[in-house]
Amino acid sequence: MTVLSQIFKLIPRNLIPKLANDFGIDRQSRVFSPTSHVLALVFGQLTHALGLNDICDTLRNHCGLVSRIRGCVPPSRNGLSHANRNRDAGMAEKLFWEVLAHLNEISPNFRIQGRRYCALPRRFKRMIHVVDSTTIQLIANCLDWAKHRRRKAAAKMHLRLDLRSFLPNFILVKTAGTHDSAEALALCEGINEGEIVIFDKAYIDFKHLWRLFQRGVFWITRTKDNMKYDIVGQHSAPKLNILRDVVIRLTGQRTCVWYPETLRLIEAIVEIDGKPKRMTFITDNFTWAASSICDLYKARWAIEVFFKEIKQTLQLSDFIGYNENAVRWQIWTALLTYVLLRFIAWQNEWKHTFIRLFTALRGVIWRCLDMGSVLRCCGTASDPVRMRGAPEQAYLPGFAPI
């Protein structure tokens, strides 16, 4: 069984046909089945394919091995392009969440112990969510649906990340023209009472923050420069890097109505990339130490690590389709590939980076090797191989000493 087959085996056998039937895709497919379609796109992510021809030619050259993966067939260029353009990308989104739920079901510790962010304060035992977005650049003259600026086009992925497992809990793929605060309500819908959510000031919407407060959710964010407020009390005295810790009340014409309760404002010196920077935070929690609030917000930068991992390894910079549906297919299969690789890393107790895991498996994608054995061989301590030459090789021909 090839490494590609072992990766694809993590997707339940009957799941793709079931979803294809639910979305009416099975009626559109004759030779190029939905399973073959998903395999082609996952393969394109694993190999960082350069385009449609790269995917189709490589799969055709390995058609015998491809057919052993649930009877899949290599696509034609037009067939793959047509499938990306016309088959409902909602199926790819549903497939991602179903596979993630399946992996959590067969291995519950994957969600709990998947991969804890190293900078996350260990004194917090409750679930911590981080909300942020990343912009995915597209080609403006080909993608009118995603016009962002005059000469630019982009899609935006809004994401809620669980810092305990470093896995996404909620994802929205929108055009970049949508402001972050407009998606805050949907992103935080599934957060339960007593849990923590951290987000940047771009997501500030005081009506939304008031709803979170009423639901018993603890939230932390930065202040906007134009936020109007009055200081109504001192929470704690300044100490070390904490410049002030006060109780405030919003005084803006609308914000005082949207959020009628008091807030806690903390101004502190926070180290960023080795340099001190003054930052101001607001929160609805009046119990934790000011230093804990700062540490929690610093943990928000974990989501930047997540975005960096998927953008540097998966195929999210070059797109094989131009219309909105094709782009969504590629984004969701990229996220699906990420989750499959993360599960493999957790199963094999992988200690190295995600990028190294990706390259280690990509190099043996068509080999019939045990995936666990391949990963166990990576990074093992061994003496480097040294090339030794004969003494006469140190001299030019005809000039060796007699």
C-alpha positions as CSV (number, residue, x, y, z in Angstrom):
1,M,0.0,0.0,0.0
2,T,1.4,3.4,-1.0
3,V,1.9,6.2,1.4
4,L,-0.7,8.2,-0.5
5,S,-3.2,5.3,0.0
6,Q,-2.4,5.2,3.7
7,I,-3.1,8.9,4.0
8,F,-6.4,8.7,2.1
9,K,-7.4,5.6,4.1
10,L,-8.0,8.0,7.1
11,I,-11.2,9.2,5.3
12,P,-14.0,6.8,5.9
13,R,-14.8,4.7,2.8
14,N,-18.5,5.5,2.5
15,L,-18.3,9.2,3.6
16,I,-17.5,10.7,0.2
17,P,-20.2,8.8,-1.7
18,K,-22.7,9.7,1.0
19,L,-21.9,13.4,0.8
20,A,-21.9,13.3,-3.0
21,N,-25.4,11.9,-2.9
22,D,-26.5,14.6,-0.3
23,F,-25.2,17.4,-2.6
24,G,-26.4,15.8,-5.8
25,I,-22.9,15.5,-7.2
26,D,-23.1,11.7,-7.9
27,R,-25.7,12.5,-10.6
28,Q,-23.2,14.8,-12.3
29,S,-20.3,12.3,-12.3
30,R,-20.0,9.4,-14.8
31,V,-16.3,8.3,-15.0
32,F,-14.7,10.8,-12.8
33,S,-16.2,9.9,-9.4
34,P,-16.3,12.3,-6.4
35,T,-13.8,10.0,-4.6
36,S,-11.4,10.4,-7.6
37,H,-12.0,14.1,-7.5
38,V,-11.1,14.4,-3.8
39,L,-8.1,12.2,-4.2
40,A,-6.8,14.3,-7.1
41,L,-7.1,17.5,-5.0
42,V,-5.5,16.0,-1.9
43,F,-2.7,14.7,-4.1
44,G,-2.2,18.2,-5.5
45,Q,-1.9,19.5,-2.0
46,L,0.6,16.8,-0.9
47,T,2.8,17.3,-3.9
48,H,2.4,21.1,-4.3
49,A,1.3,20.6,-7.9
50,L,2.0,23.4,-10.3
51,G,-1.3,23.1,-12.1
52,L,-4.0,20.9,-13.6
53,N,-1.6,19.3,-16.0
54,D,0.8,18.4,-13.2
55,I,-2.0,16.6,-11.3
56,C,-3.5,14.8,-14.3
57,D,-0.2,13.7,-15.9
58,T,1.3,12.4,-12.6
59,L,-1.8,10.5,-11.7
60,R,-2.1,9.0,-15.2
61,N,1.6,7.9,-15.0
62,H,0.7,6.0,-11.8
63,C,-2.8,4.9,-12.9
64,G,-2.2,1.3,-11.6
65,L,-1.5,2.6,-8.1
66,V,-4.3,5.1,-8.3
67,S,-6.8,2.4,-9.2
68,R,-6.0,0.5,-6.0
69,I,-7.2,3.5,-3.9
70,R,-10.9,2.7,-3.8
71,G,-11.1,2.2,-7.6
72,C,-10.1,5.8,-8.4
73,V,-9.3,6.9,-11.9
74,P,-6.8,9.6,-13.0
75,P,-8.7,12.7,-14.4
76,S,-8.4,14.5,-17.7
77,R,-7.5,18.1,-17.6
78,N,-10.9,19.2,-18.7
79,G,-12.6,16.7,-16.4
80,L,-10.8,18.0,-13.3
81,S,-11.4,21.7,-14.3
82,H,-15.1,21.0,-14.9
83,A,-15.5,19.3,-11.6
84,N,-13.8,22.1,-9.7
85,R,-16.0,24.7,-11.5
86,N,-19.4,22.9,-11.2
87,R,-19.5,20.5,-8.3
88,D,-20.8,22.1,-5.2
89,A,-17.8,23.1,-3.0
90,G,-20.1,22.8,0.0
91,M,-19.3,19.1,-0.2
92,A,-15.6,19.8,0.4
93,E,-16.5,21.9,3.5
94,K,-18.8,19.3,4.9
95,L,-16.2,16.6,4.2
96,F,-13.6,18.5,6.2
97,W,-15.8,18.7,9.3
98,E,-17.0,15.1,9.0
99,V,-13.4,13.8,8.7
100,L,-12.3,16.0,11.7
101,A,-15.3,14.6,13.7
102,H,-14.4,11.1,12.7
103,L,-10.8,11.4,13.8
104,N,-11.9,12.9,17.1
105,E,-14.3,10.0,17.6
106,I,-11.8,7.2,16.9
107,S,-9.1,8.9,19.0
108,P,-10.7,11.3,21.5
109,N,-7.2,12.3,22.8
110,F,-6.5,13.8,19.4
111,R,-8.7,16.8,20.2
112,I,-7.5,17.1,23.8
113,Q,-3.8,16.3,23.4
114,G,-3.3,17.0,19.7
115,R,-0.7,19.7,19.9
116,R,-0.7,22.2,22.7
117,Y,0.7,25.6,21.7
118,C,4.1,26.0,23.5
119,A,3.5,29.6,24.6
120,L,0.1,28.9,26.1
121,P,0.0,29.6,29.9
122,R,-0.4,26.2,31.6
123,R,-2.2,27.5,34.6
124,F,-5.4,27.9,32.4
125,K,-7.3,24.6,32.3
126,R,-10.4,25.9,30.5
127,M,-10.7,25.9,26.7
128,I,-9.1,28.9,25.0
129,H,-10.2,30.0,21.5
130,V,-8.4,32.5,19.2
131,V,-10.2,34.2,16.4
132,D,-8.4,35.8,13.4
133,S,-8.3,35.9,9.7
134,T,-5.8,35.6,6.9
135,T,-5.9,37.0,3.4
136,I,-5.3,34.6,0.4
137,Q,-4.1,36.6,-2.6
138,L,-5.7,35.8,-6.0
139,I,-5.4,37.1,-9.5
140,A,-7.5,40.2,-10.0
141,N,-8.0,40.1,-13.8
142,C,-9.3,36.5,-13.6
143,L,-11.3,36.7,-10.4
144,D,-14.0,39.4,-10.5
145,W,-16.0,37.7,-7.7
146,A,-13.1,38.4,-5.2
147,K,-12.3,42.0,-6.1
148,H,-10.6,43.5,-3.1
149,R,-9.0,46.7,-4.4
150,R,-8.6,48.3,-7.8
151,R,-5.9,45.9,-9.0
152,K,-6.1,43.2,-6.4
153,A,-8.3,40.2,-5.6
154,A,-8.3,38.1,-2.5
155,A,-10.3,35.7,-0.4
156,K,-10.3,35.8,3.4
157,M,-10.3,32.8,5.7
158,H,-11.8,33.6,9.1
159,L,-10.9,31.0,11.7
160,R,-11.5,30.0,15.3
161,L,-8.5,28.0,16.7
162,D,-8.5,25.8,19.8
163,L,-5.1,26.5,21.5
164,R,-5.3,23.2,23.4
165,S,-5.2,21.0,20.3
166,F,-4.1,23.6,17.7
167,L,-7.0,22.5,15.5
168,P,-9.7,24.7,14.0
169,N,-13.2,24.8,15.5
170,F,-14.9,27.0,13.0
171,I,-13.9,28.4,9.6
172,L,-15.5,30.9,7.2
173,V,-14.2,31.5,3.6
174,K,-15.3,34.9,2.4
175,T,-14.2,37.6,0.0
176,A,-11.6,40.0,1.4
177,G,-14.0,42.9,1.2
178,T,-16.0,41.7,4.2
179,H,-14.9,43.4,7.4
180,D,-13.7,41.1,10.2
181,S,-16.2,42.4,12.7
182,A,-19.1,41.3,10.5
183,E,-18.1,37.7,11.0
184,A,-17.5,37.9,14.7
185,L,-21.0,36.7,15.7
186,A,-20.8,33.5,13.6
187,L,-17.2,32.7,14.7
188,C,-18.0,32.8,18.4
189,E,-21.4,31.1,18.2
190,G,-20.2,27.8,19.5
191,I,-18.2,29.1,22.5
192,N,-19.6,27.8,25.8
193,E,-19.9,29.5,29.2
194,G,-16.7,29.8,31.1
195,E,-14.5,29.4,28.0
196,I,-12.0,32.1,26.8
197,V,-11.9,33.8,23.4
198,I,-9.1,36.2,22.3
199,F,-9.2,38.3,19.2
200,D,-7.7,41.4,17.6
201,K,-9.3,44.8,17.6
202,A,-10.5,44.3,14.1
203,Y,-13.2,42.0,15.5
204,I,-14.5,44.6,18.1
205,D,-18.2,44.9,18.0
206,F,-19.6,46.0,21.3
207,K,-23.0,44.5,20.7
208,H,-21.3,41.2,20.1
209,L,-19.1,41.6,23.1
210,W,-22.2,42.3,25.2
211,R,-23.7,39.0,24.0
212,L,-20.6,37.1,25.0
213,F,-20.6,38.7,28.4
214,Q,-24.3,37.7,28.9
215,R,-23.4,34.1,27.9
216,G,-20.7,33.9,30.5
217,V,-17.8,33.9,28.0
218,F,-14.5,35.6,29.0
219,W,-13.1,37.7,26.2
220,I,-9.8,39.6,25.7
221,T,-9.0,42.1,22.9
222,R,-7.0,45.3,22.3
223,T,-8.5,48.7,22.4
224,K,-9.2,50.9,19.4
225,D,-7.5,54.2,19.2
226,N,-10.8,56.1,19.0
227,M,-12.5,54.3,21.8
228,K,-14.2,56.8,24.2
229,Y,-14.4,55.9,27.9
230,D,-14.2,57.2,31.4
231,I,-12.1,55.7,34.2
232,V,-14.5,54.9,37.1
233,G,-12.1,53.1,39.4
234,Q,-8.8,51.5,40.1
235,H,-8.6,47.7,39.8
236,S,-5.0,47.1,41.0
237,A,-1.9,49.2,41.5
238,P,0.7,49.4,38.7
239,K,3.4,46.7,39.0
240,L,6.5,46.0,36.9
241,N,5.4,45.9,33.3
242,I,1.7,46.7,34.2
243,L,1.4,50.5,33.7
244,R,-2.3,50.7,34.8
245,D,-5.2,48.4,35.6
246,V,-8.4,50.3,35.8
247,V,-12.2,50.0,35.5
248,I,-13.8,51.9,32.7
249,R,-17.2,52.7,31.3
250,L,-17.8,53.4,27.6
251,T,-19.0,56.9,26.8
252,G,-19.5,56.8,23.1
253,Q,-23.0,57.8,21.9
254,R,-23.6,54.2,20.7
255,T,-21.1,52.1,22.5
256,C,-22.5,53.1,25.9
257,V,-25.9,51.7,24.8
258,W,-24.4,48.6,23.2
259,Y,-22.3,47.7,26.2
260,P,-23.8,49.3,29.4
261,E,-21.6,47.4,31.9
262,T,-18.1,48.4,33.1
263,L,-15.0,46.9,31.5
264,R,-11.4,46.3,32.7
265,L,-8.6,48.2,30.9
266,I,-5.0,47.1,31.2
267,E,-2.0,49.0,29.8
268,A,1.2,47.1,29.8
269,I,4.7,46.8,28.3
270,V,4.7,43.6,26.2
271,E,7.7,42.0,24.6
272,I,7.2,41.4,20.8
273,D,10.1,39.9,18.8
274,G,12.5,40.8,21.6
275,K,11.4,44.5,21.7
276,P,9.2,46.1,24.4
277,K,5.9,47.6,23.1
278,R,3.1,49.4,24.9
279,M,-0.2,47.7,24.4
280,T,-3.7,48.3,25.9
281,F,-6.2,45.5,26.5
282,I,-9.9,45.4,27.5
283,T,-11.6,42.4,29.0
284,D,-14.8,41.4,30.9
285,N,-12.8,39.4,33.5
286,F,-12.1,41.2,36.8
287,T,-10.6,38.1,38.6
288,W,-7.4,37.2,36.8
289,A,-4.1,39.0,37.4
290,A,-3.2,41.6,34.8
291,S,-0.1,39.7,33.9
292,S,-2.3,36.7,33.1
293,I,-4.4,38.8,30.7
294,C,-1.2,39.9,28.9
295,D,0.0,36.3,28.7
296,L,-3.3,35.2,27.2
297,Y,-3.2,37.8,24.6
298,K,0.3,36.9,23.7
299,A,-0.9,33.4,23.1
300,R,-3.2,34.8,20.4
301,W,-0.2,34.9,18.1
302,A,-0.4,31.1,17.9
303,I,-2.9,31.6,15.1
304,E,-0.2,33.3,13.1
305,V,1.9,30.1,13.4
306,F,-1.1,28.1,12.1
307,F,-1.6,30.4,9.1
308,K,2.1,30.3,8.4
309,E,2.1,26.5,8.5
310,I,-0.7,26.0,6.0
311,K,0.5,28.8,3.7
312,Q,4.1,27.6,3.5
313,T,3.3,23.9,3.0
314,L,-0.1,23.6,1.3
315,Q,-1.1,24.9,-2.1
316,L,-2.7,28.2,-1.1
317,S,-0.6,30.6,-3.1
318,D,-1.2,29.2,-6.6
319,F,-4.7,28.2,-7.6
320,I,-5.7,25.6,-10.3
321,G,-9.1,27.2,-10.9
322,Y,-10.3,30.8,-11.2
323,N,-13.9,30.8,-10.3
324,E,-15.2,31.0,-6.7
325,N,-16.3,27.4,-6.5
326,A,-12.9,26.1,-7.6
327,V,-11.1,28.3,-5.1
328,R,-13.3,27.0,-2.3
329,W,-12.6,23.4,-3.4
330,Q,-8.9,24.0,-3.2
331,I,-9.0,25.8,0.2
332,W,-11.2,23.2,1.9
333,T,-9.1,20.3,0.5
334,A,-6.0,22.1,1.8
335,L,-7.5,22.2,5.3
336,L,-8.5,18.5,4.9
337,T,-5.0,17.6,4.0
338,Y,-3.7,19.6,7.0
339,V,-5.9,17.7,9.4
340,L,-5.0,14.3,8.0
341,L,-1.3,15.1,8.4
342,R,-1.8,16.4,11.9
343,F,-3.5,13.2,12.8
344,I,-0.6,11.2,11.4
345,A,1.8,13.3,13.4
346,W,-0.2,12.7,16.6
347,Q,-0.4,8.9,15.9
348,N,3.3,8.6,15.4
349,E,4.3,11.0,18.2
350,W,6.0,13.2,15.7
351,K,8.4,15.6,17.5
352,H,9.6,17.7,14.5
353,T,7.9,20.6,12.6
354,F,4.8,20.2,10.5
355,I,6.8,21.4,7.5
356,R,9.3,18.5,7.9
357,L,6.4,16.0,8.2
358,F,5.0,17.3,5.0
359,T,8.3,17.0,3.1
360,A,9.1,13.6,4.6
361,L,5.8,12.1,3.3
362,R,5.9,14.0,0.0
363,G,9.2,12.4,-0.9
364,V,7.8,8.8,-0.6
365,I,4.2,9.5,-1.7
366,W,4.3,6.7,-4.3
367,R,6.4,4.2,-2.3
368,C,4.9,1.1,-0.8
369,L,6.4,1.8,2.7
370,D,4.9,1.7,6.1
371,M,4.3,5.4,6.9
372,G,5.1,5.0,10.6
373,S,8.5,3.4,9.8
374,V,9.3,6.3,7.4
375,L,8.5,8.9,10.1
376,R,10.5,7.0,12.8
377,C,13.6,7.1,10.6
378,C,13.4,10.9,10.4
379,G,15.5,12.8,12.9
380,T,17.1,9.7,14.5
381,A,20.6,10.3,15.9
382,S,23.3,8.8,13.7
383,D,26.8,9.7,12.6
384,P,26.8,11.5,9.3
385,V,28.2,9.7,6.3
386,R,31.6,10.9,5.4
387,M,33.3,10.3,2.0
388,R,36.9,9.3,2.3
389,G,39.4,9.4,-0.6
390,A,42.6,7.5,-1.3
391,P,45.8,9.4,-0.6
392,E,46.8,9.6,-4.3
393,Q,43.7,11.5,-5.1
394,A,45.2,14.6,-3.4
395,Y,47.6,15.0,-6.3
396,L,47.1,15.8,-10.0
397,P,47.6,12.9,-12.4
398,G,51.4,12.4,-13.1
399,F,52.5,14.6,-10.1
400,A,52.2,12.0,-7.3
401,P,55.5,11.5,-5.3
402,I,57.5,8.4,-6.2
